[in-house]
Every structure is written in structure tokens, then in C-alpha cells.
């Protein structure tokens, strides 16, 4: 399960203790926990970035360190993977403000919280942050998020354009759709992943490198359709090659689709078929978007993820997004947005609750119930259907994941 740092999870000792108890209640064997969200740190040792301001407790409290201590001592043992936002730093972060020449730009000069992956100093700085966590903590893995460009129109910093022209001999500023320019940016992202993997294997070979992988829209029917995907052609994240070449110990494709939408359910199925019959299924952990679904639909998606494909292949496992948003009732994406909530198939969404505080309390109840629903038969009260029964997917504690 992913545990994001924009919500409660590891910001106090009590939160860490509850997280471990909840993971055991759900029979989970690994937590992917965000320790860098916007150029900040939820860890103390050798951080080159400031301590996150919403950590609760004395400066001696080390959220990542305490989590590892409890997770590894628990029975059964739980793996801890440190999740770091990679090329996204946020516009208010120190690194973003200090290094204006590192800020990624669109072809019309817009910016938006990202650093440019093609700038060598950006790669060196970000690489150091990952290695500091890997070398100073007994983490089971490090997990890259936002290891990509924001989109096809990005990468137009002066430094990147100058480097591109120097390396390729181009004289004019390339258009976003220029194939050579797209390939060059794609290669810059791959170089970061490759180099990080290389150093980790030298210095800490048992640690697992993983990444959150883009799966926008419908998946390819087979490998020949890979260049048409958004991952490859829009955000320049060639994660298929990363898995084929062994740059990732496992990848986590974010198959975030609403099961109640016929269109998105089809997208989910296509991506799942591609991922299972890709040739690297044993290094794929499928990410499901619980925050976009009703509880029973997420459980159904997990069953489909863990089932054998028509080609006889199975993936390594499943990851759930997220601890703080386990359903459409548990996510502030919906209870904080009447417009989005109004697009859901079950109405009235609020079910008679008239204020945000009441909807937040309901969200917390749903998120707590979900941890039980993962491991045993349960039920919840729906605004339209009344009592809805759920069937578990993890009836026994999962074994600790094996190494590569």
C-alpha cells in the first residue's frame, strides 16, 4: 500500500504505530511510504533538504527511522520502501526557489513545480537524495515517483536546449513533436534511472529500486503499440525498456481506473493484459486506484490483478493507492469537490451529511473499514444501495517479498 505524505501516515509516533497495526489488519507485507513530497524530508539522517514542517514531535523524532524499526520488528515482518518524488519539487521548495535555472519550462515559458531532468546538475542533486536515504536507512527499497516529464511540451530550459543543440548539431529550437527531441528527452530520464540502479547495485545490492509508472488511457495490445502510449510519447517515461534492461527491480504501473466506468474498466483490462503477458510480469506490481472506486470494486480489481492471464502469466503483486484514500467516500478528491462527487453513479453522494467535517469523519470511517475489508468478509453502508457486503482478498498474512 502507498502511504502519501499529504495526509496522516508517519508524521507522529502514534501515526506510525497505527499504520503498522492497520497493515497487519489488512495482511499487507509492504508499505511504500512517501518521505519526500515537495523538496522536503520525512527523515533526519543526511538530508540535504529541510525537515518537513508537518512532522509532529521533537526534532529527534525520525519518521522513516521509527517506521523501519517497528515494521521490521513486527511479526510478520513488513517491508518499507521509501517513496520520493523525483523531478517534482513544488514551487515553494528551497531547491525550486534557489535554482531558478533548473526549473522545467514549457515551449511557451510556463513553469509548474518540476525540475528539468535533462540538466546534469538536477540529476546529480536528485541522485544524491536517493542515495542518502538508501545508504543511511535499512529500507527494503526506494521508490521513484514523478520520474518523468510533465508532458510533451516540457523541457525548454536554456540549459537543456543548449545541450541538445550541442549534442545533435541542431540549430533551431525543436518543436515538441520533433522525434529526435522527444527521443533525447526520453533518454535523459532513462539515464537517471539507469545510473541510480547502477550505484545502488554496487553499494547496496539487496535494496530494491522501483518506480511509479504512467498508464494514462488505454494500454497497448502488444509491444508494437508501446511507442503510442502516453508513458512513452508524452511524458517520456520508457518504463518498458527499464524493465527489459533490468533498471528496475520491480515496476508499479498505476492502473488507476474507475471500475464503474465502462470505458475505464476497458482501459484497466487492456493494461492488465499487456503487463501480465509482457515478458517481465514477475517484476510488475500492479497499482490500483482505490480512491476512484467503491470498496467492492477495488477488491474485484485486486482479484483480477492477482489472477493468471490467458497466456498463463502472473504478476508479482498488487499495490493500493492509498492509505488515506481507500474509496470514493474516503478521498477528498470527491468529498472536497461537489462537481466531481456529482459525477459518481451513486447519488446523493453526501447521504444527508451537510458539512465538510461530517464528510471527513465519514471518510475516516471508510478508510478504517477498508483495512478490515482486505482480510475478512465485511460490509459498509452505501448512500444508494444500503448495506453492501464485501469479500476479502488477503485472507492470510502475505509472506515477505523475495529479492530480485
CORZI-V509943 format. One record per helix or strand of 2 or more residues. SS is the DSSP state (alpha for helix, beta for strand). FROM is the first residue (numbers start at 1). TO is the last residue. Records with the same first field share a line. If there is no record, write none. Layout:
# CORZI-V509943
SS=FROM-TO ; FROM-TO
This chain:
# CORZI-V509943
beta=2-3 ; 30-36 ; 79-85 ; 114-115 ; 141-145 ; 208-213 ; 250-255 ; 284-289 ; 317-321 ; 378-382 ; 386-390
alpha=13-25 ; 63-73 ; 94-98 ; 100-102 ; 120-136 ; 158-168 ; 179-203 ; 223-228 ; 230-233 ; 239-244 ; 262-276 ; 281-283 ; 290-292 ; 295-306 ; 332-335 ; 338-341 ; 356-373
